[in-house]
């Protein structure tokens, strides 16, 4: 059977063409004559190839004749991009495949860690150059990022720490009242806030707020090829973009941690006064008697390391952004998650270290 097609073989006529092909599908051998076709798009080409495939699968013969050079080339392109199997291969779930997935994920994680450490080394090298030649430091950029990261984050950090102190005092009061040990709520609040929660939650907030901003800002510049333009002008992107952000984080995160500690203690003292009747004077006295200065120092020592982690990860992910918006959004999310994860891992390592040395 010869099916002579005329006029336009385009997507708008697909339904009409299917009805025309119904009789051809019922016959054994079919020849499609495309000599009278005026126009054909990819949908029309796909329909012809799909009909040819179905007829051949039934054991019939199907030929395409009369196609112009342009239409023949389009048919060939569409044919090459049609999958060999109509059904997608379903994944086979087994222990070996699971182990392979875990291994690939672990190897990818090690590669990512290796790249981040290499990026940190490049930043430290630029920092050494700035120490030798202080005039190369972008002081205006440094002050700007200190304001964005530090000063503008004071309200949210203060509120977070205040609420944490209130919650800890309230929960501690419920438990300690059963044993008549209400005064020990001061120890609970002070040690928890000064050693762990103050600086840890501050770092998490900064990672979600400023780390994501670093990735988005640098990634946007990467998408617009501004970083390539900087390199063309002889400017080092790490020295111009990364180093001021890193230094600003290292400077302001200990200050934000101090504010969080003060607000956490204030919130805990207020709730202890309301819930347990522990007066501010008694709270202060107990704080001086039972809390060593090392509890505050432990939290302060962690701050620069947390800042370095957040800065390196945020800027590294920004430098990896490609030319599309999808990569920008994906890497911004990755930056926040990875920063928070590494900060928590670092905090756990510090806790083990200080427990070993007895601090």
Buried (B, 14 or more C-beta within 10 A) or exposed (E): EEBEBEEBBBEEBBEEBEEEBEEBEEEEEBBBBBEEBEEBBBBBBBBBBBBBBEBEEEEBEBEBEBBEEEBBEBBEEBBEEEEEEEEEEEEEEEEEEEEEEEEEEEEEEEEBEEEBEEBBEBBBEBBEBBEEEEEBBBEEBBEBBBEBBBEEBBEBBBEBBBEBBBEBBBEBBEEBEEEEEBBBBBBBBBBBBBBBBBBBBBBBBBBBBBBBBBBBBBBBBBBEEBBEEBEEEEEBBBBBBBBBBBBBBBBBBBBBBBBBBBBBBBBBBBBBBEBBEBEEEBBEEBBEEBBEEBBBBBBBBBBBBBBBBBBBBBBBBBBBBEEEEEBBBBBBEBBBBBBBEBBBEBBEEBBEEBEEEEE
